[in-house]
Amino acid sequence: MLKKMLFVALALLLVASLGAAVQAEPVQGGTFRYGMTTNPRGMFNSILNTEVYDGWVIDVVYDGLIEIDAELQPQPNLAERWEISEDGLSITFYLREGVTFHDGVELTAKDVEYTYMTILHPEYTGVRFGNFRVLDGAEEYRDGETDFVPGIEVIDDYTIRFSTRETFAPLLVQFNYGILPSHLLADIPVGELEEADFNANPIGTGPFKFVEFVTDQHVILDANEDYFRGRPNIDTLVFQKVADDAVPIYLQQNRVDFIQISPEHYPKVSNLNFVDIYVHEALSYSYIAFNLRQDRFADVNVRQAMKYGFDRETYVEIILEGFGIVANAPMPQASWAFSDEGINDYAYNPDLAAEMLAEAGWAAGSDGVLEKDGMRLEFELLVPDGTRTQEQMALLFQQNMEDIGVKVNLQFMDFSSAVDRVDAREFDMFTMGWSLSVDPDPFGIWHSTVPWNDPGFYNDRSDELIEMGRRVTDMAERQEIYAEWQQVINHELPYIFLNYAVVIAAVNERVQGLDTDPGPYGPLVARQLLRSIWLEQ
């Protein structure tokens, strides 16, 4: 908790002087360059993308029925209002009239119906079915038993109702997926949608229109002159690819206006007098995942021993330079569902780790690597290229594991290739991170039936608690359920949890209209402010 308070204090200190510089009236014009150190894949489809970097583009090309504000509350977007039935089993959305896609065609309830029916379709290749399987008739439709879904009802061009068979607490916040244009996509078989040219040339209703994507260079978007919430102040938005080592140079040369920086760059960037720094805890965490389909990782004692054997405190304090919080469960401190009750902190203890492995029957072979029943504790760790801190973490992990008789072979590769390997389940272990939804419902990542359950984690009590947390609407009750669920995951350890993210954002002082007291979504509030920020001339 002390660490958390220090971060908040630092954030307030760094932004305290910004208010005086804000001009009274926004001006229009200019190009805003949003830096990113990892290249997007180019899947700019709101219901098919799986990578956060594509999501940054999707957030400003499309609109959802709702959006989440800085206080993590749902607000009207394409839906100007909604009504929830007294029994809590249906939501009726009332759409804004006159909203048009970037090609001039008006958005109606047919487009909303198409978007969500596609997610439920038997041939849908994405990963979001689990978020909407509670809709009345969704599973029957998915299984090919019927050709309609009673839980999706178009009432008229501007009204649509979604109904469930049982209470589903996080239902409302699920409706922030960008609405797709049915007039462009409805004739494409759903099973072939992932290969459609549309995904690389998206058309939505959002504040910016897609112009160009060049791999390893940039994504260019222009302001939507006809945006229903008013034209953005900036003319052009560029998502600029920047090599991590070059981040300070790009900031110094005014080649990017906004970028999240790694701790190693903080000292140099903080000395630039025309750059403002924002620090905030995020709804995200980093981890190393086990492939639980492999016999050598099936024993929970092995997984726990490896976590005891990894000096995560050194990783956070030295490699991350304190910009992080040691994690022990999959619920960040920034979430209202976070609990540390009954949570083992797995403090670094290589002697205990070695003892646990010996008790589990592992003994050193001729080369010192532990063996048991013909298996060796030698494996490959996939490490996506990104920041130097991630590479240093992997090297520390490798050394720590060697100290307890576990051999780790590091495999560095670009992010998209690593994702492909994980999706194909061609891994021993890998390291990545999760950016989470505002609602703490863990179903989409952790339930035993979902595609994003990468480790292959199956636990009856975990599934039971996840399902209970979805049916209960009282927040205090849900907190209790998720507290127990975190204890289950903390014991079973499908992941070695590394850290809850503390994000450092660098912003050129010419950028105005930012949120100067950033919550978990940061100073751009999940990029919503990109439609209202402006640039000093």
C-alpha positions as CSV (number, residue, x, y, z in Angstrom):
1,M,0.0,0.0,0.0
2,L,2.9,2.4,0.7
3,K,4.2,1.7,-2.8
4,K,0.7,2.6,-4.2
5,M,0.6,5.9,-2.2
6,L,4.0,6.8,-3.5
7,F,3.0,6.4,-7.1
8,V,-0.1,8.5,-6.6
9,A,1.9,11.2,-4.9
10,L,4.4,11.2,-7.8
11,A,1.7,11.5,-10.3
12,L,0.1,14.4,-8.6
13,L,3.5,16.1,-8.2
14,L,4.3,15.8,-11.9
15,V,1.0,17.1,-13.2
16,A,0.4,19.8,-10.6
17,S,1.9,22.6,-12.7
18,L,0.0,21.8,-15.9
19,G,-3.2,23.7,-15.3
20,A,-1.7,27.2,-15.8
21,A,-0.5,26.3,-19.2
22,V,-4.0,25.3,-20.6
23,Q,-5.4,27.9,-22.9
24,A,-9.0,28.9,-22.7
25,E,-10.2,28.0,-26.1
26,P,-9.2,24.9,-28.2
27,V,-7.9,25.5,-31.7
28,Q,-8.2,23.2,-34.7
29,G,-5.4,21.8,-36.8
30,G,-2.2,19.9,-36.7
31,T,-1.0,16.3,-36.5
32,F,-0.9,14.3,-33.3
33,R,1.7,11.5,-33.2
34,Y,0.9,8.7,-30.8
35,G,4.0,6.6,-30.3
36,M,3.9,2.8,-30.0
37,T,6.9,0.5,-29.5
38,T,5.1,-2.6,-30.7
39,N,3.8,-2.8,-34.3
40,P,0.0,-3.5,-34.8
41,R,-0.8,-6.7,-36.5
42,G,-3.3,-5.0,-38.8
43,M,-6.5,-6.7,-37.7
44,F,-8.6,-3.6,-37.3
45,N,-11.9,-5.4,-36.8
46,S,-13.5,-4.7,-33.5
47,I,-14.8,-8.2,-32.9
48,L,-11.8,-10.2,-34.3
49,N,-8.7,-8.4,-33.0
50,T,-6.8,-9.9,-30.1
51,E,-3.9,-7.5,-29.7
52,V,-4.0,-4.3,-27.7
53,Y,-2.0,-2.4,-30.4
54,D,-4.7,-3.0,-33.0
55,G,-7.2,-2.0,-30.3
56,W,-5.7,1.4,-30.1
57,V,-6.6,2.0,-33.7
58,I,-10.0,0.4,-33.3
59,D,-10.9,2.6,-30.4
60,V,-10.9,5.7,-32.6
61,V,-12.2,4.2,-35.9
62,Y,-15.3,2.7,-34.3
63,D,-17.9,3.5,-31.7
64,G,-19.7,1.2,-29.3
65,L,-23.1,1.5,-27.9
66,I,-21.5,2.7,-24.7
67,E,-18.1,3.9,-23.6
68,I,-16.3,3.8,-20.3
69,D,-15.3,7.1,-18.7
70,A,-12.3,8.1,-16.5
71,E,-14.3,7.0,-13.4
72,L,-14.7,3.5,-15.0
73,Q,-18.5,4.1,-15.5
74,P,-20.5,3.4,-18.6
75,Q,-21.6,6.4,-20.6
76,P,-23.8,6.9,-23.7
77,N,-22.1,6.7,-27.1
78,L,-24.0,5.4,-30.1
79,A,-26.8,4.6,-27.7
80,E,-28.1,7.9,-26.4
81,R,-29.8,6.1,-23.5
82,W,-30.7,2.6,-22.3
83,E,-33.3,1.0,-20.0
84,I,-32.7,-2.1,-17.8
85,S,-35.7,-4.1,-17.0
86,E,-36.9,-4.5,-13.4
87,D,-35.8,-8.1,-13.3
88,G,-32.4,-7.2,-14.7
89,L,-32.8,-9.7,-17.6
90,S,-32.9,-7.2,-20.5
91,I,-31.3,-4.0,-21.7
92,T,-33.0,-1.8,-24.3
93,F,-30.7,0.6,-26.2
94,Y,-32.1,3.7,-28.0
95,L,-29.7,4.7,-30.8
96,R,-28.8,8.2,-31.9
97,E,-30.4,9.1,-35.2
98,G,-28.4,10.4,-38.1
99,V,-25.0,8.7,-37.2
100,T,-23.2,7.7,-40.3
101,F,-20.4,5.4,-41.1
102,H,-17.3,6.9,-42.8
103,D,-18.8,6.0,-46.2
104,G,-21.9,8.1,-45.5
105,V,-24.3,5.2,-44.8
106,E,-26.5,5.7,-41.7
107,L,-26.0,3.3,-38.8
108,T,-29.1,1.6,-37.6
109,A,-30.1,-1.2,-35.3
110,K,-29.5,-3.6,-38.2
111,D,-25.7,-2.9,-37.8
112,V,-25.9,-3.5,-34.1
113,E,-27.7,-6.8,-34.6
114,Y,-25.2,-7.9,-37.3
115,T,-22.2,-7.1,-35.0
116,Y,-23.5,-9.2,-32.1
117,M,-25.1,-12.0,-34.2
118,T,-21.7,-12.4,-35.8
119,I,-20.1,-13.0,-32.4
120,L,-22.6,-15.7,-31.7
121,H,-22.4,-17.3,-35.2
122,P,-21.3,-21.0,-35.4
123,E,-18.5,-20.0,-37.8
124,Y,-17.2,-17.1,-35.8
125,T,-13.5,-17.4,-35.4
126,G,-12.9,-14.7,-32.7
127,V,-12.8,-15.1,-29.0
128,R,-15.7,-13.0,-27.7
129,F,-18.5,-15.5,-27.7
130,G,-18.1,-16.1,-24.0
131,N,-19.0,-12.5,-23.2
132,F,-22.5,-13.0,-24.8
133,R,-23.2,-16.7,-24.4
134,V,-25.7,-15.7,-21.6
135,L,-28.0,-14.1,-24.2
136,D,-31.3,-16.0,-24.6
137,G,-30.7,-18.6,-27.3
138,A,-27.1,-17.8,-27.9
139,E,-25.7,-21.3,-27.2
140,E,-28.4,-22.9,-29.3
141,Y,-27.6,-20.6,-32.2
142,R,-23.9,-21.2,-31.8
143,D,-24.5,-25.0,-31.8
144,G,-26.5,-24.8,-35.0
145,E,-29.8,-25.8,-33.4
146,T,-31.7,-22.7,-34.4
147,D,-31.3,-19.9,-36.9
148,F,-32.3,-17.0,-34.6
149,V,-31.5,-15.6,-31.2
150,P,-34.5,-14.5,-29.1
151,G,-32.1,-12.5,-26.9
152,I,-31.4,-10.0,-29.7
153,E,-34.5,-8.2,-30.8
154,V,-34.6,-5.3,-33.3
155,I,-37.6,-3.2,-32.3
156,D,-37.2,-0.5,-34.9
157,D,-34.4,1.3,-36.8
158,Y,-33.1,3.0,-33.6
159,T,-34.1,0.5,-30.9
160,I,-32.7,-2.9,-30.0
161,R,-33.1,-5.1,-27.0
162,F,-30.8,-7.7,-25.5
163,S,-32.2,-10.3,-23.1
164,T,-30.7,-13.0,-20.9
165,R,-32.1,-16.1,-19.3
166,E,-30.4,-15.3,-16.0
167,T,-28.9,-12.3,-14.3
168,F,-25.5,-11.3,-15.8
169,A,-23.8,-8.6,-13.8
170,P,-21.3,-7.4,-16.4
171,L,-23.7,-7.3,-19.3
172,L,-23.9,-3.5,-19.8
173,V,-20.2,-2.9,-20.0
174,Q,-19.8,-5.6,-22.7
175,F,-21.6,-3.3,-25.2
176,N,-18.5,-1.1,-25.9
177,Y,-17.4,-3.2,-29.0
178,G,-17.3,-1.1,-32.1
179,I,-20.3,-1.5,-34.3
180,L,-19.5,-2.9,-37.8
181,P,-21.2,-1.8,-41.1
182,S,-23.5,-4.6,-42.1
183,H,-23.9,-3.2,-45.6
184,L,-20.3,-3.9,-46.2
185,L,-19.9,-7.2,-44.4
186,A,-23.2,-9.1,-44.3
187,D,-22.5,-10.9,-47.6
188,I,-19.2,-12.3,-46.5
189,P,-19.5,-15.7,-44.9
190,V,-18.7,-15.4,-41.2
191,G,-16.1,-18.1,-41.4
192,E,-14.2,-16.1,-44.0
193,L,-14.5,-12.7,-42.3
194,E,-11.1,-13.0,-40.7
195,E,-9.5,-12.9,-44.2
196,A,-11.6,-9.9,-45.5
197,D,-9.9,-6.9,-46.9
198,F,-12.1,-4.8,-44.7
199,N,-10.0,-5.7,-41.7
200,A,-7.0,-3.8,-43.1
201,N,-9.2,-1.0,-44.4
202,P,-11.7,-0.5,-41.6
203,I,-14.8,1.7,-41.9
204,G,-16.6,2.7,-38.7
205,T,-18.5,5.7,-37.2
206,G,-15.6,6.9,-35.0
207,P,-13.9,10.3,-34.7
208,F,-11.1,9.3,-37.1
209,K,-11.2,7.7,-40.6
210,F,-8.6,5.1,-41.6
211,V,-6.1,6.2,-44.3
212,E,-3.1,4.0,-44.3
213,F,-1.2,1.2,-42.4
214,V,2.4,0.5,-43.2
215,T,3.9,-2.3,-41.2
216,D,6.7,-1.2,-38.8
217,Q,6.1,2.4,-39.7
218,H,2.7,3.9,-38.9
219,V,-1.1,4.0,-39.0
220,I,-2.5,7.3,-40.4
221,L,-6.1,8.5,-39.7
222,D,-7.8,11.7,-40.6
223,A,-10.4,13.6,-38.6
224,N,-14.0,12.6,-39.3
225,E,-15.6,15.9,-40.5
226,D,-19.1,14.5,-39.9
227,Y,-18.5,12.9,-36.5
228,F,-21.8,12.9,-34.5
229,R,-20.1,14.2,-31.4
230,G,-18.3,17.0,-33.2
231,R,-15.2,17.0,-35.4
232,P,-12.0,16.3,-33.6
233,N,-9.7,19.3,-33.0
234,I,-6.7,17.6,-34.6
235,D,-6.6,17.1,-38.3
236,T,-4.5,13.9,-38.5
237,L,-3.8,11.2,-36.0
238,V,-0.7,9.1,-36.6
239,F,0.2,5.9,-34.6
240,Q,3.9,6.0,-35.0
241,K,6.1,2.9,-34.6
242,V,9.2,3.7,-32.5
243,A,12.0,1.4,-31.6
244,D,12.2,1.3,-27.8
245,D,15.8,2.5,-27.8
246,A,14.8,5.5,-29.9
247,V,12.0,6.7,-27.6
248,P,14.0,9.5,-25.9
249,I,15.3,10.7,-29.3
250,Y,11.8,10.8,-30.8
251,L,10.5,12.8,-27.9
252,Q,13.5,15.2,-27.9
253,Q,13.1,15.8,-31.7
254,N,9.3,16.3,-31.4
255,R,8.6,13.3,-33.6
256,V,6.0,11.9,-31.2
257,D,3.5,13.8,-29.0
258,F,2.5,11.0,-26.7
259,I,4.1,7.6,-25.8
260,Q,4.3,5.2,-22.9
261,I,7.9,4.9,-21.8
262,S,9.8,2.2,-20.0
263,P,11.4,2.9,-16.6
264,E,14.9,2.9,-18.1
265,H,14.0,6.0,-20.2
266,Y,12.3,7.9,-17.3
267,P,15.5,9.8,-16.1
268,K,16.4,11.0,-19.6
269,V,12.8,11.9,-20.6
270,S,11.9,13.6,-17.3
271,N,14.7,16.1,-18.0
272,L,13.1,17.3,-21.2
273,N,11.5,20.6,-20.1
274,F,8.9,20.5,-22.8
275,V,7.6,17.0,-21.9
276,D,5.1,16.3,-19.2
277,I,5.2,13.0,-17.3
278,Y,2.1,11.1,-16.1
279,V,2.3,8.1,-13.8
280,H,-0.7,5.9,-13.1
281,E,-1.6,2.4,-12.1
282,A,-3.4,0.5,-14.9
283,L,-5.9,-2.3,-15.1
284,S,-3.2,-4.7,-16.4
285,Y,-0.6,-7.1,-15.2
286,S,2.3,-9.1,-16.6
287,Y,3.0,-12.8,-16.2
288,I,4.8,-15.9,-17.3
289,A,2.4,-18.6,-18.3
290,F,2.9,-22.4,-18.0
291,N,1.6,-24.9,-20.6
292,L,-0.3,-27.1,-18.2
293,R,-0.9,-29.6,-20.9
294,Q,2.7,-30.8,-20.3
295,D,3.2,-33.4,-17.5
296,R,6.2,-31.6,-16.0
297,F,4.0,-28.6,-15.1
298,A,1.0,-30.7,-13.9
299,D,2.2,-30.7,-10.3
300,V,1.3,-27.5,-8.5
301,N,4.3,-27.9,-6.3
302,V,6.6,-27.4,-9.3
303,R,4.8,-24.3,-10.3
304,Q,4.9,-22.9,-6.8
305,A,8.6,-23.8,-6.4
306,M,9.4,-21.9,-9.6
307,K,7.6,-18.9,-8.3
308,Y,9.4,-19.0,-5.0
309,G,12.6,-19.3,-7.0
310,F,12.1,-16.1,-9.0
311,D,13.2,-12.9,-7.4
312,R,10.3,-10.7,-8.6
313,E,11.1,-8.1,-6.0
314,T,14.4,-7.4,-7.7
315,Y,12.7,-7.4,-11.1
316,V,10.3,-4.6,-9.9
317,E,12.7,-2.6,-7.8
318,I,15.8,-2.8,-10.0
319,I,14.7,-3.6,-13.6
320,L,11.5,-1.7,-13.4
321,E,13.1,0.9,-11.1
322,G,10.1,0.8,-8.8
323,F,7.5,1.5,-11.5
324,G,5.5,-1.6,-10.8
325,I,3.8,-3.5,-8.0
326,V,4.7,-7.2,-7.3
327,A,1.6,-9.2,-8.4
328,N,0.3,-12.5,-6.9
329,A,-3.1,-12.8,-8.4
330,P,-4.9,-11.7,-11.6
331,M,-6.7,-8.7,-10.2
332,P,-4.8,-5.4,-10.3
333,Q,-4.9,-3.0,-7.3
334,A,-6.6,-0.5,-9.6
335,S,-9.7,-2.8,-9.8
336,W,-12.5,-2.6,-7.2
337,A,-12.4,-6.4,-6.9
338,F,-8.7,-6.5,-5.8
339,S,-8.1,-8.5,-2.6
340,D,-5.0,-9.6,-0.8
341,E,-6.9,-11.6,1.8
342,G,-5.4,-15.1,2.1
343,I,-3.0,-14.4,-0.7
344,N,0.5,-16.0,-0.6
345,D,3.1,-13.4,-1.6
346,Y,5.7,-16.1,-2.7
347,A,8.5,-14.1,-1.4
348,Y,11.8,-15.0,-3.0
349,N,13.2,-18.1,-1.3
350,P,15.4,-20.3,-3.5
351,D,16.2,-22.7,-0.7
352,L,12.5,-23.4,-0.2
353,A,12.1,-23.7,-4.0
354,A,14.8,-26.4,-4.1
355,E,13.4,-28.2,-1.2
356,M,9.9,-28.3,-2.7
357,L,11.3,-29.7,-6.0
358,A,13.2,-32.4,-4.2
359,E,10.2,-33.4,-2.2
360,A,8.2,-33.6,-5.5
361,G,10.8,-36.2,-6.7
362,W,13.0,-34.1,-8.9
363,A,16.7,-34.9,-8.7
364,A,19.8,-33.3,-10.4
365,G,21.0,-35.1,-13.6
366,S,24.6,-35.4,-14.8
367,D,24.5,-31.8,-16.0
368,G,22.8,-30.4,-12.9
369,V,19.3,-30.0,-14.5
370,L,16.5,-31.6,-12.5
371,E,15.0,-34.8,-13.8
372,K,12.1,-37.1,-12.9
373,D,10.5,-40.1,-14.7
374,G,12.5,-39.4,-17.9
375,M,11.4,-35.7,-17.9
376,R,13.8,-32.8,-17.6
377,L,13.0,-29.4,-16.1
378,E,14.3,-27.8,-19.2
379,F,12.0,-25.7,-21.4
380,E,11.7,-22.8,-23.8
381,L,10.4,-19.4,-22.7
382,L,8.9,-17.3,-25.5
383,V,9.8,-13.6,-25.0
384,P,8.1,-11.1,-27.4
385,D,10.5,-8.4,-28.5
386,G,9.5,-5.1,-26.9
387,T,11.2,-3.3,-24.1
388,R,14.7,-3.9,-22.7
389,T,13.1,-4.3,-19.3
390,Q,11.2,-7.4,-20.5
391,E,14.4,-8.9,-21.9
392,Q,16.2,-8.2,-18.6
393,M,13.3,-9.8,-16.7
394,A,13.7,-13.0,-18.9
395,L,17.4,-13.1,-18.3
396,L,16.9,-12.7,-14.5
397,F,14.3,-15.5,-14.6
398,Q,16.8,-17.7,-16.6
399,Q,19.5,-17.1,-14.0
400,N,17.2,-17.7,-11.0
401,M,15.9,-20.9,-12.4
402,E,19.4,-22.2,-13.1
403,D,20.1,-21.6,-9.4
404,I,17.4,-24.2,-8.5
405,G,18.2,-26.7,-11.2
406,V,15.8,-25.6,-13.9
407,K,17.1,-24.8,-17.3
408,V,15.4,-22.1,-19.3
409,N,16.1,-21.5,-23.0
410,L,15.0,-18.0,-24.1
411,Q,13.4,-17.6,-27.4
412,F,13.1,-13.9,-28.5
413,M,10.7,-13.1,-31.3
414,D,8.4,-10.4,-32.6
415,F,5.1,-10.0,-30.8
416,S,2.8,-11.2,-33.6
417,S,4.9,-14.4,-34.1
418,A,4.8,-15.1,-30.3
419,V,1.0,-14.7,-30.3
420,D,0.8,-17.1,-33.2
421,R,2.8,-19.7,-31.3
422,V,0.7,-19.2,-28.2
423,D,-2.6,-19.5,-30.2
424,A,-1.3,-22.7,-31.8
425,R,-0.4,-24.0,-28.2
426,E,3.2,-24.4,-29.4
427,F,5.0,-23.3,-26.3
428,D,6.4,-24.5,-23.0
429,M,6.1,-21.1,-21.3
430,F,5.7,-17.5,-22.5
431,T,5.6,-14.1,-21.0
432,M,3.0,-11.4,-21.9
433,G,0.5,-9.1,-20.2
434,W,-3.2,-8.6,-20.0
435,S,-5.0,-5.3,-20.3
436,L,-8.4,-5.8,-18.5
437,S,-11.9,-4.6,-18.9
438,V,-13.4,-2.2,-16.4
439,D,-15.6,-5.0,-15.0
440,P,-13.5,-7.6,-13.2
441,D,-15.3,-10.6,-14.7
442,P,-12.5,-13.0,-15.5
443,F,-14.5,-15.4,-17.6
444,G,-13.0,-14.5,-21.0
445,I,-9.5,-15.3,-19.9
446,W,-9.8,-17.9,-17.1
447,H,-12.9,-20.0,-17.6
448,S,-12.0,-23.5,-18.8
449,T,-14.1,-23.2,-22.0
450,V,-12.7,-20.0,-23.5
451,P,-10.0,-19.6,-26.3
452,W,-7.9,-17.2,-24.3
453,N,-7.3,-19.7,-21.5
454,D,-3.8,-20.2,-22.9
455,P,-2.3,-22.3,-20.1
456,G,-5.1,-24.9,-20.5
457,F,-6.2,-24.3,-16.8
458,Y,-9.1,-26.5,-15.7
459,N,-10.3,-26.1,-12.1
460,D,-13.9,-26.8,-11.1
461,R,-13.9,-24.4,-8.2
462,S,-12.5,-21.6,-10.3
463,D,-15.1,-22.1,-13.0
464,E,-17.8,-22.2,-10.3
465,L,-16.7,-19.0,-8.7
466,I,-16.4,-17.2,-12.1
467,E,-19.9,-18.2,-13.0
468,M,-21.2,-17.1,-9.6
469,G,-19.6,-13.7,-10.0
470,R,-21.5,-13.2,-13.3
471,R,-24.9,-14.0,-11.7
472,V,-24.6,-11.8,-8.7
473,T,-25.3,-8.0,-9.1
474,D,-24.5,-6.9,-5.5
475,M,-20.9,-5.4,-5.6
476,A,-20.1,-6.5,-2.1
477,E,-21.1,-10.1,-2.8
478,R,-19.1,-10.1,-6.0
479,Q,-16.1,-8.8,-4.1
480,E,-16.3,-11.8,-1.8
481,I,-16.6,-14.2,-4.7
482,Y,-13.7,-12.7,-6.5
483,A,-11.6,-12.7,-3.3
484,E,-12.0,-16.4,-3.0
485,W,-11.3,-16.9,-6.7
486,Q,-8.1,-14.9,-6.4
487,Q,-7.1,-17.3,-3.6
488,V,-7.7,-20.3,-5.9
489,I,-5.6,-18.9,-8.7
490,N,-2.9,-17.8,-6.2
491,H,-2.6,-21.4,-5.0
492,E,-2.9,-23.1,-8.4
493,L,-0.6,-20.7,-10.3
494,P,-1.3,-21.2,-14.0
495,Y,0.9,-18.1,-14.3
496,I,3.9,-16.8,-12.4
497,F,2.4,-13.4,-11.8
498,L,5.1,-10.7,-12.2
499,N,3.7,-7.2,-11.6
500,Y,0.7,-5.0,-11.8
501,A,1.4,-2.3,-14.3
502,V,2.4,1.2,-13.4
503,V,2.4,3.2,-16.6
504,I,4.6,6.1,-17.4
505,A,3.3,8.4,-20.1
506,A,5.3,11.2,-21.8
507,V,3.4,14.0,-23.4
508,N,4.6,17.0,-25.3
509,E,3.5,20.1,-23.5
510,R,1.9,21.5,-26.7
511,V,-0.9,18.8,-26.2
512,Q,-3.8,20.4,-24.4
513,G,-7.1,19.0,-23.1
514,L,-5.7,16.0,-21.4
515,D,-6.9,14.5,-18.1
516,T,-4.4,15.9,-15.6
517,D,-5.5,13.5,-12.8
518,P,-5.3,10.2,-14.7
519,G,-7.1,7.1,-13.4
520,P,-6.4,3.6,-14.6
521,Y,-7.0,4.6,-18.2
522,G,-4.4,7.3,-18.2
523,P,-4.3,10.9,-19.4
524,L,-6.0,10.1,-22.7
525,V,-8.8,8.1,-21.0
526,A,-8.6,5.1,-23.2
527,R,-8.1,7.4,-26.2
528,Q,-11.5,9.0,-25.8
529,L,-9.8,12.4,-25.4
530,L,-8.2,12.0,-28.9
531,R,-11.4,13.5,-30.2
532,S,-11.2,16.6,-28.0
533,I,-7.5,17.3,-27.3
534,W,-5.8,20.1,-29.3
535,L,-2.4,21.3,-30.1
536,E,-0.9,24.7,-29.2
537,Q,0.2,26.4,-32.4
